[in-house]
Amino acid sequence: MITLRLCSSSCCPTVHVFQGMVVITDDDGGQVTLTKEQLKLLVDRYDDIEAMK
């Protein structure tokens, strides 16, 4: 399993990558689980999402 912190403080979101899944946990304990295909779609569409602002 790979674990990444998205900031340097003690209460920040974390990303856990294991078994082809990505689990993002916020500092309140809420979780979102993405498949690697969903994560790829999100990364691929990032520029389109930014253009909507």
CHARMM-style PDB file with segment names, atoms N, HN, CA, C and O in Angstrom:
ATOM      1  N   MET     1       0.844  -1.170   0.000  1.00  0.00      PROA
ATOM      2  CA  MET     1       0.000   0.000   0.000  1.00  0.00      PROA
ATOM      3  C   MET     1       0.893   1.238   0.000  1.00  0.00      PROA
ATOM      4  O   MET     1       1.924   1.281   0.672  1.00  0.00      PROA
ATOM      5  N   ILE     2       0.477   2.235  -0.763  1.00  0.00      PROA
ATOM      6  HN  ILE     2      -0.360   2.201  -1.308  1.00  0.00      PROA
ATOM      7  CA  ILE     2       1.150   3.527  -0.806  1.00  0.00      PROA
ATOM      8  C   ILE     2       0.241   4.531  -0.118  1.00  0.00      PROA
ATOM      9  O   ILE     2      -0.958   4.569  -0.395  1.00  0.00      PROA
ATOM     10  N   THR     3       0.794   5.344   0.775  1.00  0.00      PROA
ATOM     11  HN  THR     3       1.768   5.313   1.000  1.00  0.00      PROA
ATOM     12  CA  THR     3       0.020   6.375   1.451  1.00  0.00      PROA
ATOM     13  C   THR     3       0.683   7.723   1.219  1.00  0.00      PROA
ATOM     14  O   THR     3       1.886   7.879   1.429  1.00  0.00      PROA
ATOM     15  N   LEU     4      -0.115   8.699   0.781  1.00  0.00      PROA
ATOM     16  HN  LEU     4      -1.092   8.571   0.610  1.00  0.00      PROA
ATOM     17  CA  LEU     4       0.378  10.054   0.534  1.00  0.00      PROA
ATOM     18  C   LEU     4      -0.420  11.035   1.367  1.00  0.00      PROA
ATOM     19  O   LEU     4      -1.644  10.926   1.445  1.00  0.00      PROA
ATOM     20  N   ARG     5       0.249  11.991   1.992  1.00  0.00      PROA
ATOM     21  HN  ARG     5       1.244  12.079   1.928  1.00  0.00      PROA
ATOM     22  CA  ARG     5      -0.426  13.094   2.683  1.00  0.00      PROA
ATOM     23  C   ARG     5      -0.460  14.278   1.724  1.00  0.00      PROA
ATOM     24  O   ARG     5       0.531  14.557   1.049  1.00  0.00      PROA
ATOM     25  N   LEU     6      -1.589  14.974   1.659  1.00  0.00      PROA
ATOM     26  HN  LEU     6      -2.394  14.748   2.208  1.00  0.00      PROA
ATOM     27  CA  LEU     6      -1.734  16.077   0.720  1.00  0.00      PROA
ATOM     28  C   LEU     6      -1.380  17.430   1.334  1.00  0.00      PROA
ATOM     29  O   LEU     6      -1.667  18.467   0.735  1.00  0.00      PROA
ATOM     30  N   CYS     7      -0.776  17.440   2.492  1.00  0.00      PROA
ATOM     31  HN  CYS     7      -0.543  16.597   2.979  1.00  0.00      PROA
ATOM     32  CA  CYS     7      -0.253  18.656   3.116  1.00  0.00      PROA
ATOM     33  C   CYS     7       0.761  18.237   4.170  1.00  0.00      PROA
ATOM     34  O   CYS     7       1.039  17.051   4.344  1.00  0.00      PROA
ATOM     35  N   SER     8       1.309  19.227   4.873  1.00  0.00      PROA
ATOM     36  HN  SER     8       1.083  20.190   4.732  1.00  0.00      PROA
ATOM     37  CA  SER     8       2.339  18.887   5.857  1.00  0.00      PROA
ATOM     38  C   SER     8       1.862  18.958   7.305  1.00  0.00      PROA
ATOM     39  O   SER     8       2.641  18.692   8.220  1.00  0.00      PROA
ATOM     40  N   SER     9       0.599  19.313   7.530  1.00  0.00      PROA
ATOM     41  HN  SER     9      -0.034  19.529   6.787  1.00  0.00      PROA
ATOM     42  CA  SER     9       0.102  19.359   8.906  1.00  0.00      PROA
ATOM     43  C   SER     9      -0.461  17.996   9.309  1.00  0.00      PROA
ATOM     44  O   SER     9      -0.564  17.087   8.486  1.00  0.00      PROA
ATOM     45  N   SER    10      -0.821  17.869  10.573  1.00  0.00      PROA
ATOM     46  HN  SER    10      -0.738  18.607  11.242  1.00  0.00      PROA
ATOM     47  CA  SER    10      -1.293  16.565  11.056  1.00  0.00      PROA
ATOM     48  C   SER    10      -2.733  16.252  10.648  1.00  0.00      PROA
ATOM     49  O   SER    10      -3.125  15.085  10.631  1.00  0.00      PROA
ATOM     50  N   CYS    11      -3.520  17.268  10.321  1.00  0.00      PROA
ATOM     51  HN  CYS    11      -3.202  18.216  10.335  1.00  0.00      PROA
ATOM     52  CA  CYS    11      -4.920  17.015   9.933  1.00  0.00      PROA
ATOM     53  C   CYS    11      -5.107  17.422   8.469  1.00  0.00      PROA
ATOM     54  O   CYS    11      -5.571  18.523   8.173  1.00  0.00      PROA
ATOM     55  N   CYS    12      -4.746  16.538   7.584  1.00  0.00      PROA
ATOM     56  HN  CYS    12      -4.369  15.644   7.824  1.00  0.00      PROA
ATOM     57  CA  CYS    12      -4.886  16.823   6.161  1.00  0.00      PROA
ATOM     58  C   CYS    12      -5.349  15.558   5.440  1.00  0.00      PROA
ATOM     59  O   CYS    12      -5.225  14.455   5.971  1.00  0.00      PROA
ATOM     60  N   PRO    13      -5.880  15.723   4.231  1.00  0.00      PROA
ATOM     61  CA  PRO    13      -6.338  14.554   3.481  1.00  0.00      PROA
ATOM     62  C   PRO    13      -5.188  13.587   3.193  1.00  0.00      PROA
ATOM     63  O   PRO    13      -4.035  13.993   3.047  1.00  0.00      PROA
ATOM     64  N   THR    14      -5.525  12.314   3.115  1.00  0.00      PROA
ATOM     65  HN  THR    14      -6.462  11.983   3.234  1.00  0.00      PROA
ATOM     66  CA  THR    14      -4.557  11.296   2.736  1.00  0.00      PROA
ATOM     67  C   THR    14      -5.099  10.503   1.557  1.00  0.00      PROA
ATOM     68  O   THR    14      -6.309  10.378   1.365  1.00  0.00      PROA
ATOM     69  N   VAL    15      -4.178   9.977   0.783  1.00  0.00      PROA
ATOM     70  HN  VAL    15      -3.195  10.079   0.939  1.00  0.00      PROA
ATOM     71  CA  VAL    15      -4.515   9.130  -0.356  1.00  0.00      PROA
ATOM     72  C   VAL    15      -3.848   7.785  -0.122  1.00  0.00      PROA
ATOM     73  O   VAL    15      -2.638   7.714   0.089  1.00  0.00      PROA
ATOM     74  N   HSD    16      -4.639   6.720  -0.161  1.00  0.00      PROA
ATOM     75  HN  HSD    16      -5.622   6.777  -0.333  1.00  0.00      PROA
ATOM     76  CA  HSD    16      -4.127   5.359  -0.009  1.00  0.00      PROA
ATOM     77  C   HSD    16      -4.351   4.639  -1.337  1.00  0.00      PROA
ATOM     78  O   HSD    16      -5.463   4.627  -1.865  1.00  0.00      PROA
ATOM     79  N   VAL    17      -3.298   4.044  -1.868  1.00  0.00      PROA
ATOM     80  HN  VAL    17      -2.394   4.053  -1.440  1.00  0.00      PROA
ATOM     81  CA  VAL    17      -3.374   3.319  -3.133  1.00  0.00      PROA
ATOM     82  C   VAL    17      -3.053   1.859  -2.850  1.00  0.00      PROA
ATOM     83  O   VAL    17      -1.972   1.534  -2.360  1.00  0.00      PROA
ATOM     84  N   PHE    18      -4.008   0.977  -3.166  1.00  0.00      PROA
ATOM     85  HN  PHE    18      -4.886   1.241  -3.565  1.00  0.00      PROA
ATOM     86  CA  PHE    18      -3.772  -0.451  -2.982  1.00  0.00      PROA
ATOM     87  C   PHE    18      -4.777  -1.249  -3.799  1.00  0.00      PROA
ATOM     88  O   PHE    18      -5.924  -0.834  -3.964  1.00  0.00      PROA
ATOM     89  N   GLN    19      -4.347  -2.376  -4.300  1.00  0.00      PROA
ATOM     90  HN  GLN    19      -3.414  -2.713  -4.166  1.00  0.00      PROA
ATOM     91  CA  GLN    19      -5.187  -3.315  -5.048  1.00  0.00      PROA
ATOM     92  C   GLN    19      -5.986  -2.631  -6.155  1.00  0.00      PROA
ATOM     93  O   GLN    19      -7.160  -2.941  -6.354  1.00  0.00      PROA
ATOM     94  N   GLY    20      -5.355  -1.705  -6.875  1.00  0.00      PROA
ATOM     95  HN  GLY    20      -4.401  -1.453  -6.714  1.00  0.00      PROA
ATOM     96  CA  GLY    20      -6.020  -1.045  -7.993  1.00  0.00      PROA
ATOM     97  C   GLY    20      -7.057  -0.017  -7.596  1.00  0.00      PROA
ATOM     98  O   GLY    20      -7.801   0.466  -8.450  1.00  0.00      PROA
ATOM     99  N   MET    21      -7.126   0.330  -6.314  1.00  0.00      PROA
ATOM    100  HN  MET    21      -6.522  -0.063  -5.621  1.00  0.00      PROA
ATOM    101  CA  MET    21      -8.096   1.312  -5.828  1.00  0.00      PROA
ATOM    102  C   MET    21      -7.346   2.488  -5.208  1.00  0.00      PROA
ATOM    103  O   MET    21      -6.231   2.344  -4.708  1.00  0.00      PROA
ATOM    104  N   VAL    22      -7.989   3.657  -5.253  1.00  0.00      PROA
ATOM    105  HN  VAL    22      -8.896   3.774  -5.659  1.00  0.00      PROA
ATOM    106  CA  VAL    22      -7.460   4.857  -4.622  1.00  0.00      PROA
ATOM    107  C   VAL    22      -8.501   5.313  -3.613  1.00  0.00      PROA
ATOM    108  O   VAL    22      -9.645   5.581  -3.981  1.00  0.00      PROA
ATOM    109  N   VAL    23      -8.118   5.404  -2.342  1.00  0.00      PROA
ATOM    110  HN  VAL    23      -7.188   5.187  -2.043  1.00  0.00      PROA
ATOM    111  CA  VAL    23      -9.031   5.850  -1.291  1.00  0.00      PROA
ATOM    112  C   VAL    23      -8.529   7.192  -0.774  1.00  0.00      PROA
ATOM    113  O   VAL    23      -7.419   7.292  -0.253  1.00  0.00      PROA
ATOM    114  N   ILE    24      -9.360   8.224  -0.924  1.00  0.00      PROA
ATOM    115  HN  ILE    24     -10.262   8.142  -1.348  1.00  0.00      PROA
ATOM    116  CA  ILE    24      -9.029   9.556  -0.432  1.00  0.00      PROA
ATOM    117  C   ILE    24      -9.819   9.763   0.849  1.00  0.00      PROA
ATOM    118  O   ILE    24     -11.046   9.655   0.856  1.00  0.00      PROA
ATOM    119  N   THR    25      -9.112  10.061   1.935  1.00  0.00      PROA
ATOM    120  HN  THR    25      -8.115  10.148   1.930  1.00  0.00      PROA
ATOM    121  CA  THR    25      -9.741  10.270   3.238  1.00  0.00      PROA
ATOM    122  C   THR    25      -9.509  11.712   3.663  1.00  0.00      PROA
ATOM    123  O   THR    25      -8.367  12.168   3.717  1.00  0.00      PROA
ATOM    124  N   ASP    26     -10.601  12.440   3.967  1.00  0.00      PROA
ATOM    125  HN  ASP    26     -11.528  12.069   3.922  1.00  0.00      PROA
ATOM    126  CA  ASP    26     -10.440  13.823   4.418  1.00  0.00      PROA
ATOM    127  C   ASP    26     -10.126  13.866   5.905  1.00  0.00      PROA
ATOM    128  O   ASP    26     -10.139  12.836   6.580  1.00  0.00      PROA
ATOM    129  N   ASP    27      -9.845  15.058   6.411  1.00  0.00      PROA
ATOM    130  HN  ASP    27      -9.834  15.894   5.863  1.00  0.00      PROA
ATOM    131  CA  ASP    27      -9.426  15.173   7.806  1.00  0.00      PROA
ATOM    132  C   ASP    27     -10.555  14.949   8.801  1.00  0.00      PROA
ATOM    133  O   ASP    27     -10.308  14.903  10.006  1.00  0.00      PROA
ATOM    134  N   ASP    28     -11.805  14.807   8.319  1.00  0.00      PROA
ATOM    135  HN  ASP    28     -12.006  14.844   7.340  1.00  0.00      PROA
ATOM    136  CA  ASP    28     -12.934  14.453   9.182  1.00  0.00      PROA
ATOM    137  C   ASP    28     -13.244  12.964   9.130  1.00  0.00      PROA
ATOM    138  O   ASP    28     -14.169  12.501   9.797  1.00  0.00      PROA
ATOM    139  N   GLY    29     -12.474  12.205   8.336  1.00  0.00      PROA
ATOM    140  HN  GLY    29     -11.723  12.582   7.794  1.00  0.00      PROA
ATOM    141  CA  GLY    29     -12.678  10.768   8.240  1.00  0.00      PROA
ATOM    142  C   GLY    29     -13.566  10.322   7.091  1.00  0.00      PROA
ATOM    143  O   GLY    29     -13.756   9.123   6.887  1.00  0.00      PROA
ATOM    144  N   GLY    30     -14.120  11.278   6.330  1.00  0.00      PROA
ATOM    145  HN  GLY    30     -13.966  12.252   6.496  1.00  0.00      PROA
ATOM    146  CA  GLY    30     -14.919  10.916   5.153  1.00  0.00      PROA
ATOM    147  C   GLY    30     -14.028  10.317   4.083  1.00  0.00      PROA
ATOM    148  O   GLY    30     -12.861  10.690   3.953  1.00  0.00      PROA
ATOM    149  N   GLN    31     -14.582   9.384   3.313  1.00  0.00      PROA
ATOM    150  HN  GLN    31     -15.530   9.081   3.418  1.00  0.00      PROA
ATOM    151  CA  GLN    31     -13.780   8.696   2.304  1.00  0.00      PROA
ATOM    152  C   GLN    31     -14.467   8.676   0.951  1.00  0.00      PROA
ATOM    153  O   GLN    31     -15.692   8.618   0.845  1.00  0.00      PROA
ATOM    154  N   VAL    32     -13.631   8.726  -0.080  1.00  0.00      PROA
ATOM    155  HN  VAL    32     -12.636   8.773   0.006  1.00  0.00      PROA
ATOM    156  CA  VAL    32     -14.061   8.518  -1.458  1.00  0.00      PROA
ATOM    157  C   VAL    32     -13.154   7.436  -2.020  1.00  0.00      PROA
ATOM    158  O   VAL    32     -11.934   7.508  -1.872  1.00  0.00      PROA
ATOM    159  N   THR    33     -13.741   6.435  -2.663  1.00  0.00      PROA
ATOM    160  HN  THR    33     -14.733   6.377  -2.783  1.00  0.00      PROA
ATOM    161  CA  THR    33     -12.967   5.358  -3.266  1.00  0.00      PROA
ATOM    162  C   THR    33     -13.118   5.433  -4.774  1.00  0.00      PROA
ATOM    163  O   THR    33     -14.233   5.480  -5.295  1.00  0.00      PROA
ATOM    164  N   LEU    34     -11.990   5.443  -5.472  1.00  0.00      PROA
ATOM    165  HN  LEU    34     -11.085   5.405  -5.049  1.00  0.00      PROA
ATOM    166  CA  LEU    34     -11.968   5.487  -6.931  1.00  0.00      PROA
ATOM    167  C   LEU    34     -11.216   4.270  -7.457  1.00  0.00      PROA
ATOM    168  O   LEU    34     -10.240   3.821  -6.856  1.00  0.00      PROA
ATOM    169  N   THR    35     -11.681   3.744  -8.585  1.00  0.00      PROA
ATOM    170  HN  THR    35     -12.474   4.109  -9.073  1.00  0.00      PROA
ATOM    171  CA  THR    35     -10.905   2.725  -9.280  1.00  0.00      PROA
ATOM    172  C   THR    35      -9.781   3.435 -10.023  1.00  0.00      PROA
ATOM    173  O   THR    35      -9.819   4.655 -10.183  1.00  0.00      PROA
ATOM    174  N   LYS    36      -8.791   2.690 -10.476  1.00  0.00      PROA
ATOM    175  HN  LYS    36      -8.761   1.699 -10.346  1.00  0.00      PROA
ATOM    176  CA  LYS    36      -7.713   3.328 -11.227  1.00  0.00      PROA
ATOM    177  C   LYS    36      -8.244   3.925 -12.528  1.00  0.00      PROA
ATOM    178  O   LYS    36      -7.700   4.915 -13.016  1.00  0.00      PROA
ATOM    179  N   GLU    37      -9.291   3.339 -13.091  1.00  0.00      PROA
ATOM    180  HN  GLU    37      -9.733   2.535 -12.694  1.00  0.00      PROA
ATOM    181  CA  GLU    37      -9.895   3.883 -14.301  1.00  0.00      PROA
ATOM    182  C   GLU    37     -10.572   5.229 -14.017  1.00  0.00      PROA
ATOM    183  O   GLU    37     -10.468   6.158 -14.818  1.00  0.00      PROA
ATOM    184  N   GLN    38     -11.262   5.332 -12.881  1.00  0.00      PROA
ATOM    185  HN  GLN    38     -11.346   4.578 -12.230  1.00  0.00      PROA
ATOM    186  CA  GLN    38     -11.902   6.595 -12.510  1.00  0.00      PROA
ATOM    187  C   GLN    38     -10.852   7.671 -12.239  1.00  0.00      PROA
ATOM    188  O   GLN    38     -11.037   8.825 -12.625  1.00  0.00      PROA
ATOM    189  N   LEU    39      -9.764   7.307 -11.584  1.00  0.00      PROA
ATOM    190  HN  LEU    39      -9.614   6.369 -11.270  1.00  0.00      PROA
ATOM    191  CA  LEU    39      -8.701   8.267 -11.324  1.00  0.00      PROA
ATOM    192  C   LEU    39      -8.085   8.746 -12.630  1.00  0.00      PROA
ATOM    193  O   LEU    39      -7.817   9.937 -12.786  1.00  0.00      PROA
ATOM    194  N   LYS    40      -7.856   7.836 -13.565  1.00  0.00      PROA
ATOM    195  HN  LYS    40      -8.074   6.868 -13.438  1.00  0.00      PROA
ATOM    196  CA  LYS    40      -7.301   8.216 -14.866  1.00  0.00      PROA
ATOM    197  C   LYS    40      -8.242   9.171 -15.583  1.00  0.00      PROA
ATOM    198  O   LYS    40      -7.790  10.153 -16.170  1.00  0.00      PROA
ATOM    199  N   LEU    41      -9.537   8.903 -15.547  1.00  0.00      PROA
ATOM    200  HN  LEU    41      -9.905   8.105 -15.070  1.00  0.00      PROA
ATOM    201  CA  LEU    41     -10.519   9.788 -16.173  1.00  0.00      PROA
ATOM    202  C   LEU    41     -10.453  11.183 -15.545  1.00  0.00      PROA
ATOM    203  O   LEU    41     -10.478  12.185 -16.260  1.00  0.00      PROA
ATOM    204  N   LEU    42     -10.371  11.251 -14.236  1.00  0.00      PROA
ATOM    205  HN  LEU    42     -10.351  10.437 -13.655  1.00  0.00      PROA
ATOM    206  CA  LEU    42     -10.286  12.531 -13.540  1.00  0.00      PROA
ATOM    207  C   LEU    42      -9.033  13.299 -13.960  1.00  0.00      PROA
ATOM    208  O   LEU    42      -9.104  14.493 -14.249  1.00  0.00      PROA
ATOM    209  N   VAL    43      -7.902  12.628 -13.994  1.00  0.00      PROA
ATOM    210  HN  VAL    43      -7.843  11.657 -13.759  1.00  0.00      PROA
ATOM    211  CA  VAL    43      -6.649  13.273 -14.397  1.00  0.00      PROA
ATOM    212  C   VAL    43      -6.730  13.715 -15.855  1.00  0.00      PROA
ATOM    213  O   VAL    43      -6.330  14.831 -16.186  1.00  0.00      PROA
ATOM    214  N   ASP    44      -7.241  12.853 -16.724  1.00  0.00      PROA
ATOM    215  HN  ASP    44      -7.566  11.946 -16.455  1.00  0.00      PROA
ATOM    216  CA  ASP    44      -7.347  13.183 -18.143  1.00  0.00      PROA
ATOM    217  C   ASP    44      -8.269  14.369 -18.389  1.00  0.00      PROA
ATOM    218  O   ASP    44      -8.033  15.144 -19.315  1.00  0.00      PROA
ATOM    219  N   ARG    45      -9.312  14.529 -17.581  1.00  0.00      PROA
ATOM    220  HN  ARG    45      -9.504  13.900 -16.828  1.00  0.00      PROA
ATOM    221  CA  ARG    45     -10.305  15.595 -17.774  1.00  0.00      PROA
ATOM    222  C   ARG    45     -10.011  16.850 -16.962  1.00  0.00      PROA
ATOM    223  O   ARG    45     -10.798  17.796 -16.992  1.00  0.00      PROA
ATOM    224  N   TYR    46      -8.903  16.880 -16.244  1.00  0.00      PROA
ATOM    225  HN  TYR    46      -8.263  16.112 -16.219  1.00  0.00      PROA
ATOM    226  CA  TYR    46      -8.605  18.004 -15.359  1.00  0.00      PROA
ATOM    227  C   TYR    46      -8.646  19.344 -16.091  1.00  0.00      PROA
ATOM    228  O   TYR    46      -9.247  20.296 -15.592  1.00  0.00      PROA
ATOM    229  N   ASP    47      -8.023  19.436 -17.256  1.00  0.00      PROA
ATOM    230  HN  ASP    47      -7.535  18.663 -17.661  1.00  0.00      PROA
ATOM    231  CA  ASP    47      -8.029  20.700 -18.000  1.00  0.00      PROA
ATOM    232  C   ASP    47      -9.443  21.120 -18.369  1.00  0.00      PROA
ATOM    233  O   ASP    47      -9.764  22.307 -18.318  1.00  0.00      PROA
ATOM    234  N   ASP    48     -10.303  20.160 -18.744  1.00  0.00      PROA
ATOM    235  HN  ASP    48     -10.042  19.196 -18.786  1.00  0.00      PROA
ATOM    236  CA  ASP    48     -11.697  20.477 -19.065  1.00  0.00      PROA
ATOM    237  C   ASP    48     -12.426  21.005 -17.833  1.00  0.00      PROA
ATOM    238  O   ASP    48     -13.213  21.947 -17.930  1.00  0.00      PROA
ATOM    239  N   ILE    49     -12.167  20.401 -16.681  1.00  0.00      PROA
ATOM    240  HN  ILE    49     -11.528  19.636 -16.602  1.00  0.00      PROA
ATOM    241  CA  ILE    49     -12.808  20.828 -15.437  1.00  0.00      PROA
ATOM    242  C   ILE    49     -12.362  22.244 -15.087  1.00  0.00      PROA
ATOM    243  O   ILE    49     -13.189  23.074 -14.708  1.00  0.00      PROA
ATOM    244  N   GLU    50     -11.081  22.528 -15.206  1.00  0.00      PROA
ATOM    245  HN  GLU    50     -10.409  21.853 -15.514  1.00  0.00      PROA
ATOM    246  CA  GLU    50     -10.558  23.865 -14.904  1.00  0.00      PROA
ATOM    247  C   GLU    50     -11.155  24.909 -15.842  1.00  0.00      PROA
ATOM    248  O   GLU    50     -11.390  26.043 -15.427  1.00  0.00      PROA
ATOM    249  N   ALA    51     -11.402  24.548 -17.090  1.00  0.00      PROA
ATOM    250  HN  ALA    51     -11.211  23.626 -17.428  1.00  0.00      PROA
ATOM    251  CA  ALA    51     -11.962  25.489 -18.065  1.00  0.00      PROA
ATOM    252  C   ALA    51     -13.400  25.870 -17.727  1.00  0.00      PROA
ATOM    253  O   ALA    51     -13.883  26.898 -18.202  1.00  0.00      PROA
ATOM    254  N   MET    52     -14.093  25.074 -16.923  1.00  0.00      PROA
ATOM    255  HN  MET    52     -13.701  24.240 -16.537  1.00  0.00      PROA
ATOM    256  CA  MET    52     -15.483  25.351 -16.558  1.00  0.00      PROA
ATOM    257  C   MET    52     -15.600  26.447 -15.508  1.00  0.00      PROA
ATOM    258  O   MET    52     -16.698  26.953 -15.275  1.00  0.00      PROA
ATOM    259  N   LYS    53     -14.514  26.820 -14.879  1.00  0.00      PROA
ATOM    260  HN  LYS    53     -13.623  26.409 -15.068  1.00  0.00      PROA
ATOM    261  CA  LYS    53     -14.571  27.827 -13.811  1.00  0.00      PROA
ATOM    262  C   LYS    53     -14.906  29.193 -14.354  1.00  0.00      PROA
ATOM    263  OT1 LYS    53     -14.993  30.156 -13.592  1.00  0.00      PROA
TER     264      LYS     53
END
